[in-house]
Amino acid sequence: MPREERALPVFIGILDNGEKRFVVPVEGKGLWGPIYGYVSFMQDLTSISGTIFDHDGETPGLGAEINTDEFQDQFIGKKIFDEDGNFISIILVKGIADPESLNEVDAISGGTLTSKGLEAMLYDCLLNYETYFKNQKELQK
């Protein structure tokens, strides 16, 4: 079935101020096993409002850092679409991400394969929602 026609789960939450948040599940492969989580988007369906990631067996102090607030908080405000509406996903950068970048976050130091797995997970899973997000944006106009 084409990606555009798949029925995928989307959780929609409404904040006290009436703003919506769109939450989608993500799952992929880390170094030692599955990694998974949820990505929450602002009402614009471009900006990330929050993430939560976890794992079944990543190395403590290295890849296991994906489930820390310090790692997850750096995704807030990052975008999965550029100014022209093209899907760009999130890039985990070895070293220090450019703070002005729309979509770069710091990779996990010493957790290269987990970081690569997380980046691939986000790309693959969020790409599945591209059509849904674009359709929802059109409905909001």
Secondary structure, DSSP 4 states (H G I P E B T S, - for coil): --GGG-----EEEE-TTS-EEEEEEEEEE-SSSEEEEEEEE-TTSSBEEEEEEEESSPPTTTGGGGGSHHHHHTTTT-BSB-TTS-B---EEESS---TT-SSEEEPPTT-HHHHHHHHHHHHHHHHTTHHHHHHHHHHH-
